[in-house]
Amino acid sequence: MHSPTDNSPDPLGSDTEAACLGYLELLTRGAPAEAYDDPAAHTTTPHAQSDTVPDPVPAAERGRQLALRIRAELEGRRRREAELTALFETVHDLAGLRDLDDVLQAIVQRARRLLGTEVAYMTLTDPERGDTYMRVTEGSVSARFQQLRLGMGEGLGGLVAQTARPYATQDYPRDARFQHTDSIDGAVGEEGLIAILGVPLLLGGREVIGVLYAADRRERVFEPEQIALLRSFAAHAAVALDNTRLLTETTQALAGLRAVNETIRRASDIHDRLTELVLRGGGVDEVTRALAEVLGGRVEFRERVELGGSGEHGRRADAAWASAVERSRRDGHAVREGDTWVAAVTAGGELLGALLLHGYAELAPVDQRTLERAAMVTSLLQLARRSAGEAEQRVRGELLDDLLDAAHRDPHLLRDRAARVHADLDVPHTVLAARLDPADEEACAPDEACAPDEADRQRLWSAATHLAATRHGLAATRDGGPVLLLPLTGTAGGDGGVSRTARQVAAELGRAAGGPVTVGASPPVPSPATRPGAVAAAYPEARRCLEALSLLGRRGEGAAAEDLGFLGLLLTDTRDVAGFVRRTLGPALDYDERRGTELVATLDAYFASGMSPVRAKDVLHVHVNTVAQRLERVGRLLGDDWQAPHRALEIQLALRLHRMTGALG
């Protein structure tokens, strides 16, 4: 048995040491498992070399060397495992991002973290300009650097983009391998970068879409493992970028398709609604409402291009609108005037009006076609309305012609025909004769007739027929001008209602015709259906009243005989003396009856005495102050102008007629 104090070699110990060293050497070499069954056969014991006798390396030193190699290998593997883990996590995170800016920012952040550098950034290729531009940075402080562009082959990044190969430098400012330019070197110097690593972002192994960089502000050697790691990450990042781009394009395409689909749906909706309006005979107001709901703007229909603006601004606006409508009619399409789109409404070359869509500086083509289609529908509705109006007006005109010409029509038949045009011939009416007068008759030569032209007469006739339809009356033409039979509403057919109706008709027709329209009215016709002949008898009185207004210089006014004083008494067939006296002296007669005074007698004495209060007091046997007080009271009752020549004449005539009717009982 071997003694511990024995200095002779221990064969067993030597074998054990050799086996341990053999196993360590097998580990460092990465030998297969079967080699560990006989380590001596697969290992060699190194010796220190000398000129004479080989001297074996001490076992302890050899073991240390092998252990350090194994440790370095394990450290490297752990580092690569950590890097791969970080790489996989990064790729997983990138796969969850959808916004392009978020993906780009995440790529440079993870690249900086993977390599532990101070700065990371990315440039993308610009196919149109043929260079690359800085897209996103992490850790950068220089605005000039963040706006840098690199031409192909320029600097480290331009060379990477051109060759599709990675490049690294531990000292870029002094590295002669790269093409230095003032712009690149100035930006890199301002950022303070020294060591730079750049790898291409490749799609399909050939297309370079950008360059990914990691950089430090000090000298640094980028190890091959780090370059390989960044290349792997760049490959995944390129795929993530392409996927995000495709997703963005797809999303935009889907949004575009949704917008187109919505536009088509709106166009289909308005088409269906407009078709339904035409089929059921809707109105233009319904077209504008439907169009406003679909297009979202304010829509209106103008029957006339002229806006009627006042002043210089109004005239400029009129000219602009007229020009826009004319362009639309000529081109057959909607046109823009300011922030309003104009679509002319035409039929057979005739301009019926225009549809105006307000509040749109720009209009999509499909919406423009929708506006044009609505203009076509509006023209159809306008033509239909015109045809219906013309047919209805023929009925109204024929009915009024029969009332004027045939005094013995069957009342029941008249009522039935009137009901078809919503007229009621059992209520009081008045006959009105109208005439369009020259706006400035003084400008007419003495030997010239200032008669309105055909267009003026047509406007007056259109206005008259429209007025008859809206007031549930009748209209026809006689003696070159329109004749209307209108109901008297709210006045029980009183004379005051006739005068008011005449004034209203004159004003409305004048506005529509664009010139002064004079209107003469007949006394009330109590029930045209019951007494058809009364209409025929009333028309001459309306004509005489019209002529009297012209002779009196009251063109453009509307009046009845009751408004013409004693002249009106002569114009009427009824010779309503009591009515004339009542209209002229009524307030004074009523005052005498209520108070027992003698105002009418004082008036008679005053005019009989040559309008002298002194002589009148002798006739009346009263004091002159009493005469003055009575005349002051008359002025308050009859109006301050009662002594004007025309009023004085009417009052004197009324006084004489009053005496005569009193004498006759």
Secondary structure as UniProt FT lines:
FT   TURN            4..5
FT   HELIX           11..29
FT   HELIX           33..37
FT   HELIX           39..42
FT   STRAND          47..48
FT   STRAND          55..56
FT   HELIX           59..95
FT   HELIX           100..115
FT   STRAND          119..126
FT   TURN            127..130
FT   STRAND          131..138
FT   HELIX           143..146
FT   STRAND          149..151
FT   TURN            152..153
FT   HELIX           155..163
FT   STRAND          167..169
FT   HELIX           172..174
FT   TURN            176..177
FT   HELIX           182..191
FT   STRAND          195..203
FT   TURN            204..206
FT   STRAND          207..216
FT   HELIX           224..280
FT   HELIX           284..295
FT   STRAND          298..302
FT   HELIX           311..331
FT   STRAND          335..337
FT   TURN            338..339
FT   STRAND          340..347
FT   TURN            348..349
FT   STRAND          350..358
FT   HELIX           365..405
FT   TURN            407..408
FT   HELIX           411..420
FT   TURN            421..422
FT   TURN            425..426
FT   STRAND          429..436
FT   HELIX           441..443
FT   TURN            446..447
FT   HELIX           454..470
FT   TURN            471..472
FT   STRAND          474..478
FT   TURN            479..480
FT   STRAND          481..487
FT   TURN            492..493
FT   HELIX           495..513
FT   STRAND          517..521
FT   TURN            528..530
FT   HELIX           533..551
FT   TURN            552..553
FT   TURN            555..556
FT   STRAND          558..560
FT   HELIX           561..564
FT   HELIX           566..571
FT   HELIX           577..595
FT   HELIX           599..608
FT   TURN            609..610
FT   HELIX           613..620
FT   HELIX           624..638
FT   TURN            640..643
FT   HELIX           645..663
//
